[in-house]
C-alpha cells in the first residue's frame, strides 16, 4: 500500500459558502505542517481527509484508498480533533479501551497497544485517573494516544497545542516528531512556532486555498532581504504601522524597535535582518494578496 | 464486548439510578399496595358487583342515542379511527346528514337540534358544598319511534359512525362496551372470581395488573436514558472521536439500542420477581405459575421500552434531546389520557395498554389478537426507527446531514 495522500482539485461547500477551493496537494510520509489563519479551511480539509466531510468536487485518496470508501479510510487514519474530550467519568485506560473496541481491535491487541501508548505519551501513572481529572496537556497526550491506538498509517492532528503551557507544548511537539518517523502526520495549526519546531514540509492555506507549498527553508528564502528592524522614537510608531507590515516590536522607554516586512529597503534608517518563519508566513500571505494590515 | 461496555456506561449513570428509583417507587406505591390481601370471593346479597358488557337492545338504544345527541350538541365527537384518540368536528354538510339520522333515531327534529342552546353534558360536576355530584345533563327529550327496530338502530349507528370517520363510540366494535353495560349478578361475579382462580391461575391476573402499572412508567422513562446516551457523545466532546472509528454506524447504534433496552429490562424483571413474591405471600397455599408475571412482562412491557427508547434515539439524532423528551411525553400523555377505560382499553395502535383489574380474563382473551398485533407493531416500528437512526447517524458522520430546522448543539468546526 502506497504511503501517500493525493488530494486533487477538491471543492467543499457549506451551503453556498465555498470552504475549499480547488485544493490540490500530495502528502508523503513524514510530517506536513498546515499553516493558516482561523477560518482558512484547515479543519475542513482535515475532516475531508478523515472522511468526516464529503467533498463536492475533485478526489482524495489516502494510501491508495478513495475517500468514498469511508470505513477503510477510518481504519487507516488516526484523528485528533481540535475540540475534543472523552467521557469524563471513565478512566484513561477505559477510554482507550472503549475507543479501541470501536476501532474493531481484539482484547489482546488493545491491551498491548494501550500499554505501549500510555508509556509513550507518559500517562502510565494516570491510567486509573478519570479523564475529568487530567490537565489540558495530559488530555492532549491522551488524545494522541487514542489517535494512534489502531496503529494508523496517517495521523491527522488539528490545532493540538492550543491552550497548552510552553513545557507541555514542547513535549507534545517532540511526541509528534517521533510519531512522524513511521507514518504520514498532518499537523494543522495557526501557531507558527509549532511548525518551526516540527516540520520541514509545509503548506499555507487561506480562504480555502493552498497559497504555498514547499519547505520551511524555501519559504524563508523567499523572504530574504525583505525583513528589517527600525529603531525609532515611540511617537513614530503609528506612522511606521501605517507604512509597513509590522511583525514584531520591542518597547524600551521612549524608543521602540520595530520588525517590519518591506519589498525594498525602506527610505528611513533600517537594518536588514534574517527572516524567521513568522515573517516568512506573513510575507507569504501578503505576496498572495491577503490583507495583513492587522499585523502586530 | 461493546454491548457490555455500553451497558456499564448506562448502569453507572445518574439517569439510570433515577429510572430505577421511579420504577421501584411506582411498583411499591401502586402494585404492592394492591397486593396486600387476596381477592375476596363475592358474597351473595352484596349491593354492587360491578358491571359487565352485554348486548341488551333495551339498554343500548336509549343510551347510545342519548350519547349521539349529546355529542352532536357539543359539536365534538370522540373517536379512535386508527387506534389513536381523535376529537372530530364535523363540517356543516356532515352535521346535516347526522341530524337526519338523529331525527330517525330519536324523533328530535332538525329545527329542535339547531335551536337547542341549553345543552349541558351529563357527568360529575362540582357541587355547592365543594363535593362532586352527578348531573343528568340537559338534552332535548328523546322519543324513540316504536317502529325503529334494533337492526335499523344498528344500521343507523353504523352510518353515524361512518360520518364521524370511523372508530367512534357507535361503531360495531365499541357500541356494546360504551352503551350496553348491565350490573353483574352474584352468579356473574362468582363466575368471574372462579375464572380468576381456575383460568387465570391467580398469577395471570396479577401479571396483567403488574404490567398495567409498570407499563405507565416504561412507556416514558426510557426516553430519558435514550437521550442521555445519545447526547453523551456530544456533551462529552467525544463525537468526532467516535465518528472517526472503524465501527459501522449500524453496529454502533444497534448495540447502544439493545444495551439500553437490556439494562432497562433488568429492574422490570426484578420487580416482576418481587411481584411474584408478593402474590405468593397472599396466596401461600395455592399453586402458582412462578414465571407468569415475567412472561407477561416480556410481551407486554418490552415493546414499550423498545418503542420509547427508539423514539428517543431517533428524535435526538434528528433534533435534540429536549425535543425527544417533549415528543415522547406528548405521545405518552395522549396514550394514557385518550381513553377513560382502565380495563381492556387495547386497540391496534394503543401504545400504553391498560388493564387495571384482577378480573376481566374474558376481555383480555377476546382482545388477544389485537394485543399480539399491537405488540408486534410496536416492536417492528421500533426496529425500523433504530435503523433510521443508524442511517441518520452515518449521514451526520459523513457531514451530509445538517439539521437546520432545530438547534444542533454539536460542536462546529472552527476553520
Interface residues (C-beta under 8 A of the other chain):
Chain A: X36 X38 X39 X40 X41 X42 X43 X44 X45 X46 X47 X50 X51 X52 X53 X54 X70 X71 X74 X75 X77 X78 X79 X81 X82 X83 X84 X85 X86 X87 X88 X89 X97 X98 X99 X101 X102 X103 X104 X107 X146 X150 X158 X159 X188
Chain B: X1 X2 X5 X9 X12 X232 X236 X237 X238 X240 X241 X242 X243 X244 X245 X246 X247 X248 X252 X397 X398 X399 X400 X411 X413 X414 X415
